Amino acid sequence: MEIFKEVYTRKVSGESFNYELEHTQGADVAWIARVYHDGVLKGSPYGTLTANVLSGPALEQYLRAYVEGMIEWGLDVAE
């Protein structure tokens, strides 16, 4: 399981969110993100990728973009 932490700022509102993303490697990738705003947990979006062919930086970039899109649009992330 790999874990990394990032900060994402919404483009529309300018609000900053910290998130921690955990994921597995391989053909079936499981992931979960814990998203915080001002130290308060606002959501824990999660999912799986099946028949995955990505690895290393490409997988990490894909998952980051997915989670940041969820933050931007408020999907599984409380206001």
ROSE-4610 file (N, C-alpha, C; in Angstrom, 1 decimal, always signed):
// ROSE-4610
residu = [M/M/M/E/E/E/I/I/I/F/F/F/K/K/K/E/E/E/V/V/V/Y/Y/Y/T/T/T/R/R/R/K/K/K/V/V/V/S/S/S/G/G/G/E/E/E/S/S/S/F/F/F/N/N/N/Y/Y/Y/E/E/E/L/L/L/E/E/E/H/H/H/T/T/T/Q/Q/Q/G/G/G/A/A/A/D/D/D/V/V/V/A/A/A/W/W/W/I/I/I/A/A/A/R/R/R/V/V/V/Y/Y/Y/H/H/H/D/D/D/G/G/G/V/V/V/L/L/L/K/K/K/G/G/G/S/S/S/P/P/P/Y/Y/Y/G/G/G/T/T/T/L/L/L/T/T/T/A/A/A/N/N/N/V/V/V/L/L/L/S/S/S/G/G/G/P/P/P/A/A/A/L/L/L/E/E/E/Q/Q/Q/Y/Y/Y/L/L/L/R/R/R/A/A/A/Y/Y/Y/V/V/V/E/E/E/G/G/G/M/M/M/I/I/I/E/E/E/W/W/W/G/G/G/L/L/L/D/D/D/V/V/V/A/A/A/E/E/E]
num = [1/1/1/2/2/2/3/3/3/4/4/4/5/5/5/6/6/6/7/7/7/8/8/8/9/9/9/10/10/10/11/11/11/12/12/12/13/13/13/14/14/14/15/15/15/16/16/16/17/17/17/18/18/18/19/19/19/20/20/20/21/21/21/22/22/22/23/23/23/24/24/24/25/25/25/26/26/26/27/27/27/28/28/28/29/29/29/30/30/30/31/31/31/32/32/32/33/33/33/34/34/34/35/35/35/36/36/36/37/37/37/38/38/38/39/39/39/40/40/40/41/41/41/42/42/42/43/43/43/44/44/44/45/45/45/46/46/46/47/47/47/48/48/48/49/49/49/50/50/50/51/51/51/52/52/52/53/53/53/54/54/54/55/55/55/56/56/56/57/57/57/58/58/58/59/59/59/60/60/60/61/61/61/62/62/62/63/63/63/64/64/64/65/65/65/66/66/66/67/67/67/68/68/68/69/69/69/70/70/70/71/71/71/72/72/72/73/73/73/74/74/74/75/75/75/76/76/76/77/77/77/78/78/78/79/79/79]
x = [+0.9/+0.0/+0.9/+0.6/+1.3/+0.5/+1.1/+0.3/+1.1/+0.3/+0.9/-0.1/+0.5/-0.3/-0.2/-1.3/-1.2/-2.2/-2.0/-2.9/-3.5/-4.9/-5.5/-6.4/-6.3/-7.1/-8.1/-9.4/-10.4/-10.3/-10.5/-10.3/-11.4/-12.6/-13.7/-13.7/-13.6/-13.8/-12.5/-11.4/-10.1/-9.9/-10.8/-10.7/-9.6/-8.8/-7.7/-8.2/-7.8/-8.1/-6.8/-6.6/-5.5/-6.1/-5.4/-5.9/-4.7/-5.1/-4.2/-4.7/-4.0/-4.4/-3.6/-4.3/-3.7/-4.2/-3.2/-3.6/-2.7/-3.3/-2.5/-2.0/-1.1/-0.6/-1.2/-1.0/-1.4/-2.5/-3.1/-4.2/-5.5/-5.7/-6.9/-6.4/-6.6/-6.1/-7.2/-7.0/-8.0/-7.4/-8.3/-7.8/-8.8/-8.3/-9.1/-8.4/-9.2/-8.6/-9.4/-8.6/-9.2/-9.0/-10.1/-10.1/-10.4/-9.5/-9.7/-9.8/-10.6/-10.6/-10.5/-9.5/-9.3/-9.2/-8.6/-8.4/-9.5/-10.7/-11.9/-12.1/-12.3/-12.6/-13.8/-13.7/-14.9/-15.4/-14.6/-15.0/-13.9/-14.4/-13.4/-13.8/-13.7/-14.0/-13.1/-13.6/-12.8/-13.2/-12.4/-12.8/-11.8/-12.1/-11.2/-11.0/-9.9/-9.6/-9.4/-10.2/-10.0/-9.4/-8.7/-7.9/-7.0/-6.4/-5.4/-4.1/-3.6/-2.3/-1.3/-1.8/-0.9/+0.0/+1.1/+2.0/+2.9/+3.5/+4.4/+3.8/+4.5/+4.1/+2.8/+2.5/+1.3/+0.1/+0.2/-0.9/-1.2/-0.1/-0.2/-0.8/-0.4/-1.0/-2.5/-2.9/-4.3/-5.1/-4.7/-5.4/-5.5/-4.4/-4.4/-5.4/-5.4/-6.3/-7.8/-8.0/-9.4/-9.9/-9.0/-9.4/-9.6/-8.7/-8.8/-10.0/-10.4/-11.7/-12.9/-12.8/-13.9/-14.0/-12.8/-12.8/-13.3/-12.9/-13.3/-14.8/-15.4/-16.9/-17.7/-17.0/-17.7/-18.4/-17.8/-18.3/-17.7/-18.6/-18.2/-17.3/-17.4/-16.7/-17.7/-17.9/-18.9/-18.4/-19.3/-19.0/-18.7]
y = [-1.2/+0.0/+1.2/+2.2/+3.4/+4.5/+5.5/+6.6/+7.9/+8.9/+10.2/+11.3/+12.5/+13.6/+14.8/+15.5/+16.6/+17.7/+18.9/+20.0/+20.4/+20.6/+21.0/+22.2/+23.2/+24.4/+24.5/+24.6/+24.7/+25.9/+25.7/+26.8/+27.9/+27.5/+28.4/+29.2/+28.5/+29.2/+29.6/+28.9/+29.2/+28.5/+27.6/+26.9/+25.8/+25.6/+24.6/+23.4/+22.2/+21.0/+20.1/+19.5/+18.5/+17.2/+16.3/+15.0/+14.0/+12.8/+11.7/+10.6/+10.1/+9.1/+7.8/+6.7/+5.4/+4.5/+3.7/+2.8/+1.6/+0.6/-0.6/-0.5/-1.5/-1.6/-2.9/-3.0/-4.2/-4.0/-5.2/-5.2/-4.6/-4.9/-4.4/-3.4/-2.1/-1.1/-0.7/-0.8/-0.2/+1.1/+2.1/+3.4/+4.0/+4.8/+5.6/+6.9/+8.0/+9.3/+9.9/+10.5/+11.2/+12.7/+13.4/+14.8/+15.7/+16.7/+17.6/+19.0/+19.8/+21.2/+21.8/+22.7/+23.3/+22.2/+21.1/+20.0/+19.1/+19.4/+18.6/+17.7/+16.4/+15.4/+15.8/+15.9/+16.3/+15.2/+14.1/+13.0/+12.0/+10.8/+9.7/+9.0/+9.6/+8.9/+7.7/+6.7/+5.5/+4.9/+3.9/+3.2/+2.1/+1.5/+0.5/+0.7/+0.3/+0.3/-1.2/-1.7/-3.1/-3.1/-4.2/-4.4/-3.2/-2.7/-1.6/-1.9/-1.0/-1.2/-0.1/+0.8/+1.9/+1.5/+2.1/+1.8/+3.1/+3.1/+4.2/+5.6/+6.5/+7.9/+8.1/+7.2/+7.3/+7.0/+6.0/+5.6/+6.7/+7.1/+8.2/+9.5/+9.9/+11.0/+10.9/+9.7/+9.4/+9.5/+8.9/+8.9/+10.3/+11.0/+12.4/+13.3/+13.2/+13.9/+13.5/+12.3/+11.8/+12.4/+12.3/+12.8/+14.3/+15.0/+16.5/+16.9/+16.1/+16.4/+16.2/+15.2/+15.0/+16.2/+16.7/+17.8/+19.0/+19.3/+20.5/+20.5/+19.4/+19.3/+18.9/+18.7/+18.4/+17.0/+16.1/+14.7/+13.9/+13.4/+12.7/+13.5/+14.9/+15.8/+16.8/+16.9/+17.8/+19.2/+20.2/+21.6/+22.1]
z = [+0.0/+0.0/+0.0/-0.9/-0.9/-0.4/+0.3/+0.8/+0.5/+0.1/-0.1/+0.3/+0.7/+1.1/+0.2/+0.0/-1.0/-0.4/-1.0/-0.8/-2.1/-2.1/-3.4/-3.1/-3.9/-3.8/-4.9/-4.5/-5.5/-6.4/-7.7/-8.6/-8.5/-8.2/-8.1/-6.8/-5.7/-4.4/-3.7/-4.1/-3.5/-2.2/-1.8/-0.5/-0.7/+0.3/+0.3/+1.1/+0.6/+1.2/+1.3/+2.4/+2.5/+2.3/+1.6/+1.4/+1.5/+2.0/+2.1/+1.3/+0.4/-0.6/-0.4/-0.2/+0.0/-1.2/-1.7/-2.8/-2.9/-3.5/-3.8/-5.2/-5.6/-6.9/-7.6/-8.9/-9.6/-10.5/-11.0/-12.0/-11.4/-10.1/-9.4/-8.3/-8.5/-7.6/-6.7/-5.4/-4.4/-3.9/-3.7/-3.2/-2.3/-1.4/-0.5/-0.2/-0.2/+0.2/+1.4/+2.3/+3.4/+3.1/+3.0/+2.6/+3.8/+4.1/+5.3/+4.8/+5.5/+5.3/+6.7/+6.9/+8.3/+9.4/+9.0/+10.0/+10.3/+9.6/+9.8/+8.6/+8.9/+7.9/+7.1/+5.8/+5.0/+4.1/+4.0/+3.2/+3.0/+2.6/+2.4/+1.1/+0.0/-1.3/-1.5/-2.1/-2.4/-3.7/-4.1/-5.3/-5.7/-6.8/-7.4/-8.9/-9.4/-10.8/-11.1/-12.1/-12.5/-13.8/-14.1/-15.4/-15.6/-14.5/-14.5/-15.2/-16.0/-16.7/-16.2/-15.4/-15.0/-13.8/-13.6/-12.5/-12.2/-11.1/-10.7/-10.9/-11.4/-11.5/-12.3/-13.3/-14.1/-13.3/-12.5/-11.6/-10.6/-10.0/-9.0/-9.5/-10.7/-11.4/-11.7/-12.2/-12.4/-11.2/-10.1/-8.8/-8.3/-8.3/-7.8/-8.6/-9.9/-10.7/-10.4/-10.2/-9.9/-8.6/-7.5/-6.2/-6.3/-6.9/-7.0/-7.8/-8.8/-9.5/-8.5/-7.7/-6.7/-5.7/-5.3/-4.4/-5.1/-6.3/-7.0/-7.2/-7.5/-7.7/-6.5/-5.4/-4.1/-4.1/-4.8/-4.8/-3.7/-2.8/-1.6/-0.7/-0.8/+0.1/+0.6/+1.9/+2.4/+2.3/+2.3/+2.2/+3.6]
